[in-house]
Amino acid sequence: MQIPPGSSNSTLELIALSKHYSAHSIAVDNINLLVPHNHYCCLLGPSGCGKTSTLRMVAGHEEVTSGDVILGGRNITNATAAERGTAMMFQSYALFPHLSALDNVAFSLKMRNVPTAERHQRAMALLERVSMPDLAQRFPSELSGGQQQRVALARALIMQPRVLLLDEPLSALDPFLRIQMRAELRRWQKELGLTFIHVTHSQEEAMALADTMVVMNQGRIEQTGSPQEVFNKPSSEFVARFMGGHNILKTAQGKVAIRSDKMSIHAANASTSGPSASGQLRDIEYQGTYCTLTFLLSNEDTTVNVMVSELQLNTNWHLGQTYQLHWAENESHPLAA
């Protein structure tokens, strides 16, 4: 598939974008976001944070309350869904059960009165791209979940969009297939040279796929950056807790986040330098290649998790015993109040 002439710029910009369902129901609250051309962007956050409403406003399936949606330098805020240059791949795939895979992919061309031979040729080319040509005549009920997803992706791509919008596209798949399909999504995005906007509640999925990760909370953007930036340097307590793998500690300078694998465990009377805390070992959880030890900090109602390698599993840990927890000063990241 080739990107059509004049549509090579798939930069997407959201300017002061808001969606109010009522005076007391604000789904998206004045967000600003720039997604560069040929970028894989993941909108990440808990249920009800506004990520799907944002996606639907970009697609033209939700009316914008205020703000603008700019695609390739063109304001598409009030354009119809068909005029935007976007395509949406829904969580349920929404395939027509009475149509073959080939006719599902070709359906939008049929609605535009494209001749049968031409639309089938274009649909078959896309089925070949997603490794499905041998199953072109099968109906959705005869396809696996992963195969149905490939058909849905081909159908979304047939109108040659500049931006592909994906709403929880992997949530219905089993864990093994989910890992396989996210690798294929990443490959297709790079091969097609499109901008992908992908909504998910999975931190692992977003970190595996995204060039840019956008963490949302209560209709607002908490943090935007690469997966490495967001995970290693969370800007707020919400981001640190939502991403997981961090401990939140109170210091004289305010709250800080420390990665659980950046803390070390020492005997209570050990002599070490740098910041530390004292805690009682309350739980040991085996996770295969690593182990998580949970401590209750002394004089605080705060639990801290420390991740240790499988090689350390034979260490003689004692539940109920007090240990010192240490970390390097540069491993603690201040959090916004």
GIDADA-V601369 format. One record per backbone hydrogen bond with DSSP energy under -1.0 kcal/mol. NH is the residue of the N-H (numbers start at 1). CO is the residue of the C=O. Records with the same first field share a line. If there is no record, write none. Layout:
# GIDADA-V601369
NH: CO + CO
This chain:
# GIDADA-V601369
7: 4
12: 35
13: 70
14: 33
15: 68
17: 31
18: 66
19: 28
21: 25
22: 25
27: 19
28: 19
29: 219
31: 17
33: 14
35: 12
41: 196
42: 212
43: 198
44: 214
49: 46
54: 50
55: 51
56: 52
57: 53
58: 54
59: 55
60: 56
61: 56
62: 56
65: 18
66: 18
68: 15
70: 13
71: 74
72: 11
74: 71
76: 69
79: 76
87: 163
89: 165
93: 90
94: 92
99: 96
101: 138
102: 136
104: 100
105: 101
106: 102
110: 106
111: 107
113: 110
114: 109
119: 115
120: 116
121: 117
122: 118
123: 119
124: 120
125: 121
126: 122
127: 123
128: 124
129: 125
130: 126
131: 128
132: 127
135: 132
136: 133
138: 135
142: 139
143: 140
148: 144
149: 145
150: 146
151: 147
152: 148
153: 149
154: 150
155: 151
156: 152
157: 153
158: 154
160: 157
162: 85
163: 85
164: 195
165: 87
166: 197
167: 89
168: 199
173: 170
178: 174
179: 175
180: 176
181: 177
182: 178
183: 179
184: 180
185: 181
186: 182
187: 183
188: 184
189: 185
190: 186
191: 187
192: 188
193: 189
194: 189
195: 162
196: 39
197: 164
198: 41
199: 166
200: 43
206: 202
207: 203
208: 204
209: 205
210: 206
211: 40
212: 40
213: 225
214: 42
215: 223
216: 44
217: 220
219: 49
220: 217
222: 215
223: 215
225: 213
230: 226
231: 227
232: 228
233: 229
240: 236
241: 237
242: 238
243: 239
244: 240
247: 258
249: 256
251: 254
254: 251
256: 249
257: 333
258: 247
260: 245
262: 259
264: 326
266: 324
270: 267
277: 325
279: 323
280: 296
281: 321
282: 294
283: 294
285: 292
287: 290
289: 287
291: 308
292: 285
293: 306
294: 283
295: 304
296: 280
297: 302
298: 278
300: 297
302: 300
304: 295
306: 293
307: 260
308: 291
310: 289
312: 309
313: 310
315: 312
317: 315
320: 281
321: 318
323: 279
324: 266
325: 277
326: 264
327: 275
331: 328
332: 329
333: 257
335: 255
336: 235
